[in-house]
Amino acid sequence: MTPLDDLPRFRAAAAERLAAFPRTAVADAPGLRRAGVVVCVTPDGDGAPSVLVIKRAYRGRNAGQWGLPGGRVEPGETVREAAVRELAEELGLRAGPDDVLGALDDFPATSGFAITPFVAVLADPGPPRPDPAEVHSVHRVTLRRLADDDVPRYAEQPDGTRLLQMWLAPDWRVHAPTGAMLLQFREVVLFGRDIRVAGQAQPDWTRT
């Protein structure tokens, strides 16, 4: 059994790779806002390690968009504290200090946020309890699926831009910023490859 199919083995491999990963941070700047999200890996109903991906509620910021649980940093908290708090508020899942294994690169979103993705592994979290005010639906993507060759694709735009699309299912495409963070998680944590994703183009509708 490989780390893609076994949660304890995945946790050990992920911790080692994140500890060795030289992450890139976005420097503070006037007008920059910060947010934290969680790439949360839990077992699905069959025990397969899976990432939780949400569709945001059809109102408010990022209405109806695919995302990772998380949100903006509030006064007096760190980005990591914000990410863990939002995971609890949005999905009712608690991540303790030992559950968060590390972080990937900050992603400079065109909305003006620098988003820090933290990787957490929850062995027995219970079912997600989404807050309907913030989350429309919760979905699981197995690590095995995320590792498939046909998941990252690029769509050529009329202006020549290549737009990343993470095809998590036949009718399910996730763009940057979330798609870019999932791509880096896949390459760095699942495969041990060094990849940077800050330059991935973002659709116009993600700018709010």
N, C-alpha and C positions, 0 to 999 in steps of 0.2 A: 504494500500500500504506500502511495506517495504522499507528500505534504498537501497535494491538491485534494486528496480524499480523506485525510486524517487530521482532525483539528489539533491534537497535541503536536504532531510533527510539523504542521503548518506554523503553529505558534513559535516553536523553537527556531525554525528557518527564518521566519519573518523577523523575530527579535535580533537574530544575528545579522541579517542583511540591513535592517534599519540602523543598527548600531554602527555599521561600517559605511553608511551612505552619507556623503558630504552634502547635506541639504543646503539649498540656496534660500536666503531670506530677503524679502523686500524691505528696503530701508524706509524708516519713517520719513514722511514728507508732508508739507501743508496740504490739507484736504484729504489725505489718505485715511480710509477707514479700514478696520480690521475685522475679520470674521474667522471662525473656526468651524470645521466640519469633521465628521468621524466616518472613516471607512471602517464600518463595523462588521466584523466577521463572526457569524454565529452558525451553529448547525441547523440545517433545514429538517423537515420532518423525517427524512431518511438518514440523518446524521451527516450529510455532506456539508463541508464548510462552504458558507455562502455569504456574499456581501449584501447588506440591506440598502436598497435604493428606494427613494420615495418619489411620489408625484405630489407636488405641492397643491394645497387647496386652491380652488379657482377664484381666489380673491386675494387682495393684498400684494405684497412684493413677490415677484417671480411666479405669478398665478399660473397654475397648471403645468409648470416646468418640472422636468426630471431633476432630482438633486440628491444630495447626501444630507443626512440629519446634521443640523448645525445652524449657526446664525452669527449675528454681529456681537462684538465684544461690548459689554456694558462697563460703565465706569467702575474702577476698582478691581477688575478681574483680569486674569491673563487670558491669552488666546486659548490655551488648553482648557482652562476652567470654563470658558464660554462654550467650547465644543462639547464638553462633558455635560454641562448644564442643559444645553439645547437637546442633546440626545435624550436626556431624561424628560424634558418638557414635551418634546415632539413625539417620542415613541414609548415613553415610560420605561426606558432601559437604563440601568445604573452601571456605570463603568468606574471601577475603583482604580486606585493608583497603579496597581500591578497589571491591570487589564490594558492600559494604553502602552503600546510597545515602542512608539516613536512617531516621527512626523516626516512627511515628504516636503517637497519644495513649496514655498508660498506661490500661489498663482495670482498674478496681477490682472484682475478682471476689469473689463471695460466699464463696469458699473462704478468703479472707483474704490472697490474693496480689494485688499490683499487677503486672499483666503488661504489659511493653513490647514491642510488635511492631516489629521492624526489617525493612526492605524490602531484599532482596538480589537481584541479577541475576547468574546464572552462565551464561556463554555456552556453555561446553563442559565440563560437570561429569562426564560419564560417567553410567552408570546408577546410581540409588540402590542402596545396599547396606544395607537395613534391619536393625537389631539386633532379632532376634525376641523378646528379653527385654522390649523396650520398644514395638515397632511390629508390629502385626498385618498391616497392608497399607499400600501407598503408592498415591496416586491423583493424577491430573493434572486440573486444571480450566483450560481455555484462557481467556485474557483475553477472547476474543470471547464465550464462554459467560457469564463472570462479568458482562459488561456488558449481557447481555440484560435486557429490561424485566421479565420474569417471575421473575427470581431472588429478589429480596427480597420476602417475603410476611409477613403477620402473622396469627397464629391467636388468636382471641378466647378467653380462658380464663373459667371459671365465675365467677371473682372480678372480672371486668372487665379484667384485665391483657391487654395485647396482646403476644404472644410472637413475637419475630422468628424467622423460619425462612428460611435461605438455601437455596433449592432448586437445588442444583448439578447435579442430574439428576432424572429423573422420580420415582425412589424414594430420593432422597438429600437429606435435610434437615439443615442444620447450625445449631444454636442458639448463643446467646451462652454463654461469652465468644468462642469462635472465630468464630461467625457475625457477631458485632458487629465484630470486627477485620477480617474480610473485607469487611463492608459499608463500613467507613471506607476501607479500601484501594481498593475499587471507586470510591467517590465522590471521594476526594481525589486518588488517583494516576491512575486511569483517566480521570476526567471533570473534574478540577480544581475540584471543588466543596468548600466548607467545611462539614463535618458533624461533629457530636460524637455519640458512641455510648455514653458511660459510663452513661447511664440505661437502657440496654436491659435488660429483665427476663431473668433466667436461670432455667432449669428447676431444680426442687428437686434433681434428681439430679446437678447440676454443683457442688454445694456442698461436696463432699469433696476 
